[in-house]
């Protein structure tokens, strides 16, 4: 499969899971605890301050990520992406408060 075909296939799988059509692979994916959120927050601050090109790559636990199935990788990636977005917004609001 070419890159575009793989992406299309993965998107279709994710769409099917959201629709509830694929229940064959119910598995637990590591979730980030609240304590880890604060650790992650400092990593997010560092990536924002350093103008990191690929901040998600800095936040993903590569060893853990490689041990996951494709479905788990997607879930883990989107979990990290969501946390990054929220923590980056929090950091930007805090920076604005300091300026004012």
N, CA, C and O of each residue as an XYZ file, in Angstrom:
400
protein
N       0.829     -1.196      0.000
C       0.000      0.000      0.000
C       0.865      1.247      0.000
O       1.895      1.313      0.670
N       0.438      2.200     -0.740
C       1.145      3.467     -0.753
C       0.704      4.301      0.435
O      -0.285      3.977      1.093
N       1.427      5.365      0.710
C       1.151      6.224      1.851
C      -0.272      6.737      1.893
O      -0.909      6.729      2.946
N      -0.770      7.180      0.762
C      -2.129      7.731      0.704
C      -3.165      6.634      0.979
O      -4.166      6.875      1.654
N      -2.915      5.424      0.450
C      -3.826      4.304      0.669
C      -3.833      3.892      2.139
O      -4.886      3.577      2.693
N      -2.672      3.894      2.764
C      -2.579      3.526      4.176
C      -3.348      4.531      5.023
O      -4.088      4.152      5.930
N      -3.170      5.803      4.726
C      -3.877      6.843      5.470
C      -5.385      6.695      5.296
O      -6.139      6.819      6.261
N      -5.816      6.436      4.089
C      -7.239      6.259      3.809
C      -7.776      5.043      4.565
O      -8.866      5.097      5.133
N      -7.018      3.956      4.573
C      -7.410      2.739      5.280
C      -7.521      2.994      6.781
O      -8.495      2.577      7.408
N      -6.527      3.679      7.365
C      -6.544      3.982      8.800
C      -7.706      4.909      9.149
O      -8.338      4.752     10.193
N      -7.984      5.865      8.281
C      -9.109      6.780      8.516
C     -10.424      6.020      8.493
O     -11.310      6.290      9.304
N     -10.561      5.076      7.577
C     -11.789      4.276      7.496
C     -11.939      3.408      8.740
O     -13.045      3.257      9.260
N     -10.842      2.838      9.220
C     -10.897      2.036     10.440
C     -11.348      2.887     11.622
O     -12.195      2.466     12.410
N     -10.783      4.076     11.740
C     -11.148      4.974     12.838
C     -12.615      5.371     12.737
O     -13.322      5.417     13.743
N     -13.060      5.650     11.542
C     -14.463      6.027     11.318
C     -15.389      4.879     11.719
O     -16.422      5.107     12.349
N     -15.029      3.665     11.361
C     -15.830      2.499     11.736
C     -15.886      2.316     13.247
O     -16.930      1.964     13.796
N     -14.764      2.555     13.916
C     -14.757      2.443     15.379
C     -15.667      3.482     16.002
O     -16.392      3.188     16.953
N     -15.634      4.720     15.461
C     -16.493      5.770     15.991
C     -17.969      5.437     15.786
O     -18.808      5.786     16.617
N     -18.278      4.776     14.705
C     -19.659      4.377     14.428
C     -20.068      3.129     15.204
O     -21.240      2.752     15.210
N     -19.099      2.490     15.858
C     -19.404      1.295     16.632
C     -19.443      0.031     15.797
O     -19.943     -0.997     16.255
N     -18.930      0.087     14.590
C     -18.950     -1.085     13.714
C     -17.828     -2.060     14.024
O     -17.933     -3.242     13.695
N     -16.770     -1.599     14.643
C     -15.631     -2.467     14.921
C     -15.484     -2.612     16.426
O     -14.931     -1.736     17.091
N     -15.975     -3.707     16.956
C     -15.867     -3.949     18.393
C     -14.945     -5.122     18.672
O     -14.882     -5.604     19.803
N     -14.236     -5.581     17.671
C     -13.398     -6.767     17.824
C     -12.124     -6.512     18.618
O     -11.553     -7.446     19.180
N     -11.675     -5.273     18.674
C     -10.401     -4.989     19.326
C     -10.570     -4.002     20.474
O      -9.999     -2.912     20.452
N     -11.346     -4.381     21.464
C     -11.478     -3.532     22.648
C     -10.267     -3.806     23.533
O     -10.097     -4.917     24.034
N      -9.443     -2.812     23.719
C      -8.253     -2.998     24.534
C      -7.965     -1.727     25.311
O      -8.437     -0.644     24.968
N      -7.199     -1.881     26.340
C      -6.843     -0.740     27.171
C      -5.608     -0.062     26.610
O      -4.644     -0.717     26.214
N      -5.652      1.234     26.582
C      -4.509      2.024     26.157
C      -4.098      2.868     27.350
O      -4.940      3.389     28.081
N      -2.814      2.993     27.531
C      -2.291      3.769     28.638
C      -2.883      5.172     28.600
O      -2.805      5.865     27.586
N      -3.471      5.577     29.709
C      -3.990      6.933     29.798
C      -3.045      7.741     30.672
O      -2.362      7.205     31.544
N      -3.026      8.994     30.426
C      -2.120      9.867     31.154
C      -2.838     10.367     32.397
O      -3.909     10.967     32.307
N      -2.254     10.122     33.535
C      -2.848     10.523     34.808
C      -2.666     12.024     35.027
O      -1.891     12.678     34.328
N      -3.394     12.557     36.009
C      -3.335     13.986     36.312
C      -1.916     14.402     36.699
O      -1.448     15.469     36.301
N      -1.236     13.561     37.473
C       0.147     13.879     37.859
C       1.022     14.006     36.624
O       1.881     14.883     36.536
N       0.787     13.119     35.681
C       1.564     13.150     34.449
C       1.228     14.379     33.609
O       2.055     14.844     32.825
N       0.006     14.908     33.775
C      -0.376     16.119     33.049
C       0.548     17.278     33.403
O       0.930     18.057     32.530
N       0.903     17.393     34.667
C       1.792     18.478     35.072
C       3.197     18.279     34.499
O       3.844     19.243     34.091
N       3.659     17.048     34.469
C       4.956     16.761     33.842
C       4.882     17.081     32.346
O       5.798     17.664     31.767
N       3.773     16.682     31.747
C       3.564     16.946     30.329
C       3.480     18.445     30.069
O       3.939     18.929     29.034
N       2.893     19.174     31.010
C       2.764     20.630     30.874
C       4.138     21.286     30.739
O       4.319     22.182     29.914
N       5.091     20.850     31.534
C       6.434     21.429     31.444
C       7.109     21.070     30.118
O       7.874     21.868     29.577
N       6.831     19.873     29.593
C       7.359     19.516     28.274
C       6.716     20.376     27.187
O       7.385     20.798     26.243
N       5.414     20.631     27.325
C       4.715     21.481     26.358
C       5.299     22.890     26.389
O       5.539     23.486     25.339
N       5.531     23.427     27.593
C       6.133     24.759     27.708
C       7.472     24.804     26.983
O       7.775     25.756     26.265
N       8.262     23.758     27.185
C       9.585     23.706     26.557
C       9.461     23.659     25.030
O      10.190     24.361     24.330
N       8.549     22.843     24.514
C       8.403     22.736     23.060
C       7.893     24.043     22.457
O       8.304     24.422     21.361
N       7.003     24.730     23.163
C       6.482     26.001     22.654
C       7.583     27.062     22.687
O       7.780     27.790     21.714
N       8.290     27.142     23.802
C       9.353     28.142     23.938
C      10.498     27.906     22.951
O      11.126     28.854     22.479
N      10.761     26.637     22.646
C      11.855     26.296     21.725
C      11.410     26.290     20.264
O      12.206     25.980     19.378
N      10.134     26.634     20.001
C       9.587     26.602     18.641
C       9.842     25.260     17.969
O      10.296     25.194     16.826
N       9.543     24.202     18.694
C       9.746     22.834     18.212
C       8.917     22.587     16.956
O       7.742     22.950     16.896
N       9.534     21.972     15.960
C       8.867     21.704     14.687
C       7.817     20.605     14.830
O       6.733     20.711     14.257
N       8.122     19.556     15.583
C       7.191     18.437     15.755
C       7.018     18.156     17.252
O       7.622     17.220     17.777
N       6.205     18.953     17.937
C       6.088     18.808     19.387
C       5.498     17.478     19.832
O       5.848     16.986     20.904
N       4.622     16.889     19.047
C       4.032     15.609     19.446
C       5.089     14.513     19.516
O       5.013     13.630     20.370
N       6.060     14.565     18.635
C       7.141     13.580     18.667
C       7.938     13.686     19.963
O       8.473     12.693     20.456
N       8.012     14.892     20.509
C       8.718     15.099     21.770
C       7.930     14.546     22.958
O       8.514     14.180     23.978
N       6.616     14.488     22.826
C       5.760     14.095     23.941
C       5.431     12.603     23.969
O       5.073     12.066     25.017
N       5.550     11.940     22.836
C       5.188     10.524     22.759
C       6.279      9.648     23.364
O       7.468      9.849     23.118
N       5.850      8.677     24.157
C       6.750      7.673     24.721
C       6.991      6.629     23.619
O       6.179      5.723     23.429
N       8.093      6.760     22.908
C       8.366      5.955     21.718
C       8.412      4.462     22.039
O       7.863      3.651     21.293
N       9.053      4.101     23.126
C       9.158      2.680     23.493
C       7.757      2.095     23.704
O       7.454      1.006     23.216
N       6.921      2.813     24.421
C       5.551      2.366     24.653
C       4.763      2.360     23.341
O       4.025      1.414     23.066
N       4.916      3.405     22.539
C       4.194      3.550     21.279
C       4.466      2.379     20.337
O       3.548      1.881     19.687
N       5.709      1.942     20.262
C       6.077      0.842     19.374
C       5.472     -0.485     19.799
O       5.339     -1.396     18.982
N       5.104     -0.602     21.071
C       4.543     -1.859     21.570
C       3.042     -1.983     21.302
O       2.455     -3.031     21.574
N       2.415     -0.932     20.775
C       0.971     -0.912     20.582
C       0.550     -1.431     19.213
O       1.331     -1.419     18.262
N      -0.699     -1.888     19.130
C      -1.280     -2.246     17.836
C      -1.611     -0.948     17.107
O      -1.539      0.128     17.701
N      -1.968     -1.034     15.842
C      -2.290      0.173     15.070
C      -3.444      0.946     15.688
O      -3.399      2.173     15.767
N      -4.469      0.243     16.124
C      -5.629      0.888     16.742
C      -5.226      1.604     18.032
O      -5.654      2.731     18.282
N      -4.418      0.956     18.831
C      -3.946      1.555     20.078
C      -3.042      2.746     19.803
O      -3.077      3.738     20.532
N      -2.228      2.650     18.748
C      -1.353      3.765     18.388
C      -2.173      5.001     18.039
O      -1.849      6.112     18.460
N      -3.234      4.800     17.270
C      -4.099      5.922     16.909
C      -4.698      6.560     18.151
O      -4.670      7.781     18.307
N      -5.237      5.731     19.031
C      -5.873      6.237     20.248
C      -4.858      6.990     21.119
O      -5.149      8.069     21.635
N      -3.680      6.412     21.272
C      -2.629      7.037     22.075
C      -2.208      8.374     21.454
O      -2.063      9.373     22.159
N      -2.014      8.383     20.136
C      -1.601      9.598     19.438
C      -2.628     10.711     19.621
O      -2.267     11.842     19.944
N      -3.912     10.393     19.416
C      -4.942     11.414     19.539
C      -5.108     11.869     20.986
O      -5.459     13.023     21.232
N      -4.864     10.988     21.935
C      -4.894     11.361     23.348
C      -3.785     12.380     23.637
O      -4.023     13.401     24.282
N      -2.588     12.094     23.157
C      -1.454     13.016     23.346
C      -1.727     14.334     22.621
O      -1.457     15.404     23.166
N      -2.256     14.269     21.407
C      -2.535     15.486     20.645
C      -3.563     16.358     21.360
O      -3.419     17.581     21.394
N      -4.585     15.751     21.923
C      -5.603     16.504     22.652
C      -5.005     17.155     23.896
O      -5.265     18.326     24.177
N      -4.211     16.400     24.635
C      -3.578     16.957     25.839
C      -2.619     18.094     25.461
O      -2.553     19.108     26.155
N      -1.879     17.920     24.359
C      -0.965     18.970     23.914
C      -1.734     20.250     23.606
O      -1.331     21.337     24.019
N      -2.832     20.118     22.888
C      -3.642     21.286     22.521
C      -4.151     22.009     23.776
O      -4.064     23.234     23.871
N      -4.679     21.245     24.733
C      -5.209     21.862     25.952
C      -4.106     22.522     26.785
O      -4.274     23.633     27.289
N      -2.978     21.821     26.922
C      -1.890     22.359     27.738
C      -1.213     23.553     27.061
O      -0.767     24.478     27.740
N      -1.135     23.539     25.744
C      -0.561     24.679     25.025
C      -1.449     25.906     25.198
O      -0.952     27.014     25.404
N      -2.761     25.708     25.115
C      -3.705     26.812     25.322
C      -3.571     27.358     26.743
O      -3.570     28.570     26.955
N      -3.458     26.454     27.705
C      -3.273     26.877     29.110
C      -2.001     27.715     29.260
O      -2.006     28.760     29.910
N      -0.917     27.241     28.650
C       0.355     27.949     28.743
C       0.270     29.329     28.088
O       0.783     30.308     28.631
N      -0.372     29.406     26.931
C      -0.499     30.694     26.246
C      -1.336     31.675     27.072
O      -1.028     32.866     27.105
N      -2.384     31.194     27.735
C      -3.198     32.060     28.607
C      -2.373     32.551     29.800
O      -2.470     33.711     30.198
N      -1.564     31.654     30.360
C      -0.723     32.046     31.493
C       0.326     33.079     31.083
O       0.631     33.999     31.841
N       0.873     32.918     29.876
C       1.849     33.901     29.387
C       1.183     35.263     29.197
O       1.776     36.292     29.520
N      -0.041     35.275     28.678
C      -0.763     36.549     28.497
C      -1.045     37.227     29.839
O      -0.957     38.450     29.948
N      -1.378     36.447     30.841
C      -1.646     37.010     32.170
C      -0.393     37.655     32.746
O      -0.466     38.699     33.394
N       0.759     37.028     32.506
C       2.015     37.571     33.013
C       2.368     38.886     32.343
O       2.937     39.776     32.975
N       2.034     39.014     31.064
C       2.342     40.223     30.315
C       1.461     41.369     30.794
O       1.922     42.504     30.921
N       0.195     41.068     31.059
C      -0.749     42.114     31.491
C      -0.527     42.443     32.897
O      -1.219     43.299     33.448
